[in-house]
Amino acid sequence: MPVRIVKSSSSHSVAPVYRRVRAADLPAIMTPGSPRPHVPLTLLIKEWDYFPEDRAFMIEDEPVGPDADDLCRIAAVIHALCERDGVQIPDWIWEHRSVVPLAWDRSCVMEGFIWERTVEHAPPACEFHNVWFDYQFISTERRRVTKDNYMNFVQ
């Protein structure tokens, strides 16, 4: 487990221990009433990229919770990350499939040009779980879309 080293004049100072975001932790913090319920999922992706040595720990326990859609979202993202990086897919992933199409974030508009592009550029795991996001969402090279590079982004 990572530990933050804290300088202190006290010889008995305790450094807080930080642990990785785990798939099992996500349902409790992806509450629909929060202003940004998608943030925990994006944090998992960032920690997955930054701490490859902790990936198995991050996905070993199955997430459980009352919202089946969130469980499908979590499974789809982890499935896509495992396929992208050659990590063994945990058995619990296969149990979470949505009967209706879902976006990775509850606030995504699921129609129009942007939605069509998202589905067109989605990893194969999205089709299995029926949860949709494009490769950019799990890309290690996330880039900001600007007016100058927009046409390169959509082509």
Backbone as CSV, one residue per row, in Angstrom:
resi,resn,N_x,N_y,N_z,CA_x,CA_y,CA_z,C_x,C_y,C_z
1,MET,0.826,-1.184,0.000,0.000,0.000,0.000,0.872,1.250,0.000
2,PRO,0.493,2.241,-0.753,1.250,3.481,-0.778,1.121,4.235,0.543
3,VAL,2.159,4.918,0.890,2.161,5.716,2.112,2.671,7.096,1.771
4,ARG,2.032,8.090,2.284,2.507,9.453,2.085,3.504,9.774,3.193
5,ILE,4.654,10.243,2.816,5.689,10.620,3.777,5.450,12.075,4.162
6,VAL,5.319,12.298,5.432,5.046,13.638,5.933,6.190,14.063,6.829
7,LYS,6.800,15.208,6.502,7.858,15.734,7.356,7.229,16.344,8.599
8,SER,7.826,16.078,9.714,7.290,16.619,10.963,8.427,16.745,11.962
9,SER,8.269,17.672,12.863,9.279,17.823,13.907,9.071,16.769,14.990
10,SER,7.897,16.181,15.042,7.612,15.157,16.036,8.122,13.812,15.547
11,SER,8.788,13.100,16.416,9.301,11.791,16.034,8.199,10.738,16.022
12,HIS,7.021,11.085,16.544,5.914,10.129,16.604,4.800,10.460,15.622
13,SER,5.113,11.230,14.595,4.061,11.573,13.644,3.668,10.335,12.841
14,VAL,2.392,10.262,12.555,1.871,9.125,11.807,1.544,9.593,10.394
15,ALA,2.071,8.898,9.424,1.779,9.229,8.033,0.496,8.502,7.630
16,PRO,-0.474,9.216,7.074,-1.711,8.550,6.666,-1.459,7.580,5.509
17,VAL,-2.160,6.492,5.512,-2.022,5.495,4.468,-3.158,5.689,3.474
18,TYR,-2.820,5.777,2.211,-3.816,5.926,1.165,-3.900,4.624,0.394
19,ARG,-5.120,4.234,0.037,-5.260,3.038,-0.766,-5.929,3.388,-2.080
20,ARG,-5.856,2.500,-3.013,-6.437,2.711,-4.329,-7.959,2.633,-4.284
21,VAL,-8.580,3.286,-5.229,-10.018,3.138,-5.418,-10.229,1.733,-5.949
22,ARG,-11.162,1.023,-5.344,-11.434,-0.345,-5.770,-12.827,-0.418,-6.379
23,ALA,-13.012,-1.360,-7.278,-14.325,-1.544,-7.907,-15.396,-1.764,-6.849
24,ALA,-15.063,-2.508,-5.813,-16.030,-2.801,-4.752,-16.457,-1.545,-3.990
25,ASP,-15.648,-0.499,-4.005,-15.970,0.748,-3.297,-16.897,1.653,-4.101
26,LEU,-16.928,1.485,-5.411,-17.610,2.440,-6.278,-19.118,2.569,-6.063
27,PRO,-19.892,1.488,-5.909,-21.346,1.678,-5.779,-21.744,2.597,-4.623
28,ALA,-21.011,2.546,-3.554,-21.349,3.378,-2.397,-21.077,4.858,-2.640
29,ILE,-20.148,5.172,-3.545,-19.813,6.581,-3.763,-20.328,7.127,-5.096
30,MET,-21.016,6.289,-5.877,-21.616,6.746,-7.136,-23.108,7.033,-6.924
31,THR,-23.423,7.735,-5.891,-24.824,7.965,-5.546,-25.496,8.904,-6.541
32,PRO,-26.715,8.558,-6.972,-27.426,9.379,-7.953,-27.679,10.813,-7.498
33,GLY,-27.793,11.073,-6.218,-28.070,12.417,-5.731,-26.868,13.337,-5.698
34,SER,-25.661,12.787,-5.863,-24.474,13.629,-5.783,-24.342,14.462,-7.053
35,PRO,-23.701,15.631,-6.952,-23.594,16.501,-8.127,-22.721,15.925,-9.232
36,ARG,-21.809,15.028,-8.902,-20.911,14.429,-9.897,-20.762,12.927,-9.650
37,PRO,-21.793,12.154,-9.942,-21.707,10.716,-9.648,-20.716,9.968,-10.527
38,HIS,-20.267,10.567,-11.619,-19.324,9.905,-12.523,-17.869,10.042,-12.077
39,VAL,-17.579,10.923,-11.164,-16.197,11.180,-10.751,-15.505,9.929,-10.196
40,PRO,-16.151,9.124,-9.345,-15.435,7.933,-8.847,-14.979,6.987,-9.959
41,LEU,-15.772,6.853,-11.002,-15.397,5.975,-12.111,-14.194,6.528,-12.872
42,THR,-14.162,7.825,-13.084,-13.014,8.425,-13.759,-11.764,8.363,-12.878
43,LEU,-11.947,8.455,-11.572,-10.815,8.326,-10.660,-10.237,6.915,-10.714
44,LEU,-11.094,5.911,-10.807,-10.611,4.539,-10.934,-9.762,4.393,-12.193
45,ILE,-10.202,4.987,-13.295,-9.442,4.905,-14.547,-8.073,5.558,-14.385
46,LYS,-8.039,6.721,-13.762,-6.749,7.406,-13.574,-5.817,6.588,-12.691
47,GLU,-6.335,6.048,-11.602,-5.481,5.248,-10.721,-5.047,3.952,-11.411
48,TRP,-5.894,3.393,-12.237,-5.539,2.209,-13.023,-4.321,2.521,-13.898
49,ASP,-4.353,3.686,-14.527,-3.245,4.081,-15.399,-1.981,4.413,-14.616
50,TYR,-2.120,5.069,-13.485,-0.953,5.534,-12.735,-0.306,4.447,-11.881
51,PHE,-1.079,3.443,-11.460,-0.563,2.430,-10.540,-0.818,1.020,-11.078
52,PRO,-0.122,0.640,-12.164,-0.376,-0.674,-12.759,-0.110,-1.843,-11.806
53,GLU,0.745,-1.658,-10.851,1.044,-2.734,-9.908,-0.123,-3.039,-8.975
54,ASP,-1.093,-2.140,-8.867,-2.240,-2.330,-7.970,-3.516,-2.761,-8.694
55,ARG,-3.437,-3.023,-9.985,-4.649,-3.315,-10.769,-5.402,-4.534,-10.253
56,ALA,-4.705,-5.610,-9.979,-5.386,-6.824,-9.504,-6.124,-6.548,-8.193
57,PHE,-5.506,-5.797,-7.308,-6.145,-5.442,-6.039,-7.395,-4.591,-6.269
58,MET,-7.336,-3.710,-7.249,-8.440,-2.786,-7.500,-9.697,-3.486,-8.016
59,ILE,-9.538,-4.652,-8.639,-10.695,-5.301,-9.255,-11.022,-6.679,-8.680
60,GLU,-10.318,-7.103,-7.639,-10.505,-8.466,-7.152,-11.876,-8.707,-6.521
61,ASP,-12.453,-7.727,-5.849,-13.742,-7.911,-5.180,-14.865,-7.336,-6.023
62,GLU,-15.958,-8.079,-6.089,-17.117,-7.667,-6.879,-17.846,-6.514,-6.212
63,PRO,-18.189,-5.488,-6.985,-19.005,-4.412,-6.425,-20.441,-4.900,-6.243
64,VAL,-21.062,-4.501,-5.164,-22.468,-4.818,-4.917,-23.169,-3.529,-4.508
65,GLY,-24.414,-3.432,-4.891,-25.182,-2.243,-4.548,-26.571,-2.322,-5.139
66,PRO,-27.400,-1.370,-4.781,-28.801,-1.401,-5.212,-29.017,-0.984,-6.665
67,ASP,-28.081,-0.274,-7.273,-28.271,0.242,-8.624,-27.603,-0.675,-9.644
68,ALA,-28.402,-1.508,-10.310,-27.866,-2.460,-11.292,-27.193,-1.747,-12.457
69,ASP,-27.692,-0.560,-12.820,-27.068,0.192,-13.920,-25.644,0.597,-13.575
70,ASP,-25.431,1.049,-12.355,-24.072,1.414,-11.948,-23.148,0.202,-11.947
71,LEU,-23.657,-0.955,-11.548,-22.844,-2.166,-11.564,-22.448,-2.520,-13.000
72,CYS,-23.359,-2.307,-13.932,-23.041,-2.538,-15.350,-22.003,-1.534,-15.835
73,ARG,-22.125,-0.279,-15.417,-21.146,0.745,-15.809,-19.749,0.385,-15.300
74,ILE,-19.676,-0.005,-14.051,-18.395,-0.376,-13.452,-17.799,-1.571,-14.190
75,ALA,-18.616,-2.585,-14.433,-18.138,-3.791,-15.114,-17.645,-3.476,-16.524
76,ALA,-18.376,-2.643,-17.251,-17.982,-2.316,-18.620,-16.638,-1.590,-18.661
77,VAL,-16.457,-0.634,-17.773,-15.201,0.123,-17.753,-14.035,-0.785,-17.375
78,ILE,-14.215,-1.602,-16.358,-13.131,-2.492,-15.937,-12.840,-3.537,-17.021
79,HIS,-13.874,-4.050,-17.647,-13.705,-5.007,-18.741,-12.867,-4.388,-19.862
80,ALA,-13.204,-3.155,-20.246,-12.457,-2.475,-21.315,-11.016,-2.201,-20.898
81,LEU,-10.801,-1.804,-19.648,-9.437,-1.562,-19.172,-8.614,-2.852,-19.167
82,CYS,-9.224,-3.947,-18.721,-8.513,-5.235,-18.700,-8.126,-5.662,-20.113
83,GLU,-9.051,-5.514,-21.051,-8.734,-5.874,-22.436,-7.659,-4.966,-23.012
84,ARG,-7.736,-3.678,-22.693,-6.749,-2.733,-23.215,-5.342,-3.063,-22.736
85,ASP,-5.229,-3.477,-21.461,-3.911,-3.648,-20.859,-3.495,-5.102,-20.649
86,GLY,-4.296,-6.045,-21.124,-3.928,-7.453,-21.001,-3.996,-7.988,-19.584
87,VAL,-4.900,-7.460,-18.788,-5.086,-7.915,-17.411,-6.204,-8.958,-17.413
88,GLN,-6.056,-9.991,-16.589,-7.078,-11.029,-16.522,-8.402,-10.437,-16.048
89,ILE,-9.457,-10.731,-16.784,-10.786,-10.204,-16.467,-11.368,-11.025,-15.318
90,PRO,-11.794,-10.361,-14.235,-12.364,-11.110,-13.110,-13.700,-11.757,-13.491
91,ASP,-14.014,-12.870,-12.856,-15.231,-13.620,-13.171,-16.505,-12.814,-12.955
92,TRP,-16.523,-11.923,-11.980,-17.747,-11.191,-11.668,-18.170,-10.244,-12.790
93,ILE,-17.258,-9.900,-13.669,-17.550,-8.975,-14.778,-18.692,-9.500,-15.642
94,TRP,-18.707,-10.800,-15.902,-19.646,-11.393,-16.859,-21.093,-11.377,-16.366
95,GLU,-21.308,-11.089,-15.106,-22.662,-11.107,-14.539,-23.415,-9.788,-14.721
96,HIS,-22.758,-8.771,-15.215,-23.364,-7.437,-15.265,-23.563,-6.982,-16.708
97,ARG,-24.797,-7.136,-17.181,-25.189,-6.705,-18.532,-26.507,-5.961,-18.423
98,SER,-26.613,-4.896,-19.164,-27.840,-4.102,-19.160,-28.739,-4.517,-20.322
99,VAL,-30.045,-4.525,-20.079,-30.981,-4.860,-21.159,-31.285,-3.641,-22.028
100,VAL,-31.060,-2.455,-21.486,-31.236,-1.214,-22.250,-29.884,-0.528,-22.381
101,PRO,-29.661,0.216,-23.463,-28.381,0.924,-23.599,-28.191,1.955,-22.489
102,LEU,-26.977,2.004,-21.962,-26.619,2.968,-20.922,-25.381,3.739,-21.362
103,ALA,-25.302,4.976,-20.949,-24.070,5.749,-21.109,-23.265,5.599,-19.827
104,TRP,-21.965,5.814,-19.907,-21.113,5.679,-18.721,-21.492,6.685,-17.639
105,ASP,-22.124,7.783,-18.034,-22.546,8.820,-17.088,-24.051,9.027,-17.252
106,ARG,-24.752,9.154,-16.151,-26.208,9.317,-16.196,-26.653,10.550,-16.970
107,SER,-25.813,11.567,-17.040,-26.217,12.826,-17.665,-25.927,12.882,-19.168
108,CYS,-25.335,11.836,-19.735,-25.035,11.843,-21.169,-26.316,11.789,-21.994
109,VAL,-26.349,12.555,-23.059,-27.467,12.539,-23.988,-27.232,11.375,-24.951
110,MET,-28.189,10.484,-25.030,-28.003,9.258,-25.804,-28.706,9.337,-27.160
111,GLU,-28.443,10.412,-27.873,-28.967,10.576,-29.230,-28.137,11.620,-29.943
112,GLY,-28.237,11.637,-31.251,-27.534,12.647,-32.030,-26.144,12.219,-32.441
113,PHE,-25.449,13.169,-33.051,-24.138,12.934,-33.632,-23.117,12.449,-32.603
114,ILE,-23.057,13.084,-31.453,-22.048,12.703,-30.451,-22.295,11.286,-29.952
115,TRP,-23.557,10.945,-29.720,-23.872,9.593,-29.264,-23.499,8.570,-30.339
116,GLU,-23.813,8.852,-31.583,-23.482,7.933,-32.677,-21.971,7.723,-32.767
117,ARG,-21.197,8.789,-32.613,-19.737,8.685,-32.639,-19.223,7.876,-31.444
118,THR,-19.857,8.060,-30.299,-19.462,7.312,-29.109,-19.652,5.820,-29.338
119,VAL,-20.804,5.431,-29.830,-21.086,4.021,-30.076,-20.157,3.461,-31.159
120,GLU,-19.907,4.255,-32.179,-19.038,3.826,-33.276,-17.601,3.584,-32.808
121,HIS,-17.141,4.360,-31.846,-15.756,4.279,-31.376,-15.645,3.634,-29.995
122,ALA,-16.582,2.773,-29.670,-16.591,2.132,-28.358,-15.744,0.860,-28.357
123,PRO,-15.136,0.553,-27.218,-14.418,-0.723,-27.096,-15.407,-1.896,-27.172
124,PRO,-14.944,-3.091,-27.539,-15.832,-4.253,-27.622,-16.572,-4.566,-26.315
125,ALA,-15.977,-4.252,-25.193,-16.623,-4.518,-23.899,-17.951,-3.771,-23.774
126,CYS,-18.065,-2.641,-24.433,-19.303,-1.852,-24.350,-20.489,-2.622,-24.901
127,GLU,-20.273,-3.307,-26.010,-21.374,-4.057,-26.612,-21.823,-5.197,-25.696
128,PHE,-20.878,-5.876,-25.072,-21.234,-6.973,-24.179,-22.102,-6.486,-23.016
129,HIS,-21.717,-5.369,-22.409,-22.426,-4.863,-21.225,-23.579,-3.928,-21.580
130,ASN,-23.617,-3.469,-22.842,-24.614,-2.498,-23.306,-24.466,-1.168,-22.557
131,VAL,-23.225,-0.848,-22.232,-22.854,0.422,-21.597,-21.856,1.076,-22.543
132,TRP,-22.105,2.321,-22.923,-21.367,2.916,-24.021,-20.488,4.096,-23.612
133,PHE,-19.264,4.055,-24.093,-18.284,5.139,-23.991,-17.285,4.890,-25.099
134,ASP,-16.567,5.922,-25.509,-15.593,5.707,-26.576,-14.211,5.439,-25.983
135,TYR,-13.285,5.041,-26.863,-11.926,4.741,-26.412,-11.284,5.925,-25.700
136,GLN,-11.657,7.122,-26.074,-11.079,8.316,-25.462,-11.298,8.310,-23.939
137,PHE,-12.428,7.781,-23.503,-12.751,7.758,-22.072,-11.734,6.948,-21.275
138,ILE,-11.237,5.862,-21.858,-10.265,5.037,-21.137,-8.853,5.189,-21.687
139,SER,-8.652,6.172,-22.539,-7.355,6.376,-23.159,-6.331,6.880,-22.154
140,THR,-5.114,6.408,-22.316,-4.034,6.907,-21.465,-3.562,8.271,-21.953
141,GLU,-3.949,8.613,-23.170,-3.555,9.903,-23.737,-4.787,10.794,-23.899
142,ARG,-5.445,11.073,-22.789,-6.613,11.945,-22.858,-6.158,13.329,-23.297
143,ARG,-6.839,13.855,-24.257,-6.463,15.192,-24.716,-7.690,16.078,-24.702
144,ARG,-7.432,17.306,-24.556,-8.507,18.283,-24.525,-8.871,18.664,-25.956
145,VAL,-10.151,18.638,-26.234,-10.615,19.013,-27.563,-10.726,20.530,-27.623
146,THR,-10.052,21.108,-28.586,-10.107,22.557,-28.786,-10.672,22.829,-30.174
147,LYS,-10.925,24.076,-30.445,-11.437,24.444,-31.762,-10.451,24.036,-32.854
148,ASP,-9.163,24.134,-32.579,-8.143,23.829,-33.577,-8.032,22.330,-33.882
149,ASN,-8.234,21.471,-32.877,-8.064,20.042,-33.137,-9.388,19.283,-33.199
150,TYR,-10.509,19.982,-33.237,-11.816,19.332,-33.235,-12.011,18.411,-34.444
151,MET,-11.646,18.877,-35.629,-11.858,18.055,-36.817,-11.008,16.785,-36.771
152,ASN,-9.815,16.836,-36.212,-9.013,15.630,-36.058,-9.658,14.691,-35.053
153,PHE,-10.303,15.237,-34.055,-10.933,14.442,-33.007,-12.136,13.666,-33.536
154,VAL,-12.946,14.272,-34.373,-14.180,13.618,-34.843,-13.983,12.750,-36.073
155,GLN,-12.809,12.767,-36.679,-12.594,11.956,-37.886,-12.046,10.593,-37.540
